[in-house]
Structure formats: structure tokens, C-alpha cells
Amino acid sequence: IRSGSDVARALAVGADFTFLGRTFMYSTAALGNEGGQHAMAILKRQLAQVMEQVCCERVADFPKHLIR
């Protein structure tokens, strides 16, 4: 999992949580202590964009909304 859309895909198929490693390692290496926060902001923005595209208001609605 490397992006917010990957997180959305995992949640849509029923995952309760996801892990990201490389994303945070790269951002911390590039930006130091602020890198992790910056990566999290990007992931949140990407997830929000996917949610808007599929007309889903809450993360908890992913499975219900997409699997009918």
C-alpha cells in the first residue's frame, strides 16, 4: 500500500486497517521529523478524493456503499 487510493481499495474489500512503511520512510528521509506528518496529509487528501469520487461520506461506509 503506497497511496490513499490503495487504502481506499483495501477498506472497500473489508480491511479494518492498513500499514504503510515505505511511504513514511521516504518522507522522513526527505523532510526529517515533518516528513511523516506531510505524508499523512497527502494520504488523507488522496483518500478524501477517492471518497468524493464514489460519493462516500464516511470511511465506515466504504464496504456498504461499494458492495451491494
N, C-alpha and C positions, 0 to 999 in steps of 0.2 A: 504494500500500500504506500503510495507516494504522493497522492493528491486528495483534495476534497471530494472529487468525483469518485475516487476509489473507495473512500469512506462511505459515501452515499450508496454505492453499489453493494458494499458489504452489509450495510444496515438494511437495505431493501431485501436481501435474501435471508435476513433473520439474525445477523450478528448482534450481540449485545454491546460489544466494544471492539476497537481495533488498536493495533500497536503500530507505531511509526518509529523507525530507528534512523535510517539514512537521512531522512529529511531534516531531523533535528541535529544530527552530527554535522552535516554540511553547513547549515545555517549558523550553528555555534562556531564552527571553524572560520566562517567568513565574517561574522559580526560580533563574536565574543558573547558576553552574557545576554545581550539583547537579541541574539540570533534566534533563540528558542521562542521568545515572545513574538518576533516577527514572523517566524514560520507558522505559529499557531494562528496569527491574524490572517495570514494568507489562506490557510486551510479552512478557517471559519468562513471567509469570504467565498471560497470555492464551493463549500457545502451549501451556503445560502443561495448561491446562484443556481445550483442543481435543484434545490428545493423550490425555487421560484419557477424553474422550467417545467417541473412536474406538478405544480400547483399544490404543494405540500407545505402546510404552515408550521408543523412541529416535526422534530426528528422521530418522535414516537409514532407518527402517522405513516412513516415510510412503508412498512410491510402491509398495513391495512389499505393504503392508498394504491400501491402498485400491484398487489397480488389480489385479484378479485376473482 
